[in-house]
């Protein structure tokens, strides 16, 4: 195995979320429901769930359903989120690249909806 090969280590922390979110244009660290969060133009795109182990991320309903069916060990919702376009991500089950894609997707959902 080449030393240049990327490690496929699973599991990220909220510090990893912070590192990635801060690279997104206009992203600001904030709070939501008493937990650390990231917003763009005052709109939430990610926050730490109160369980401390999951990340709340914005996602379209169809995409959410597909992701939860494909990887229920990573993606889930509670009854609270049934009617809202949000999904819970088990931070211990995703890698940095997956997290980056999830954060970018949620960030794009927010900036794409802004009409200024």
Buried (B, 14 or more C-beta within 10 A) or exposed (E): EEEEEEEEEBEBEBEBBBBBBEEBEEBEEEEBEEBBBBBBEEBBBBBBBEEEBBBBBBBEEEBBBEBBEEBEEBBBBEEEBEEEBBBBBBBEBBBBEBBBEBBBBBBBBBBEEEEE
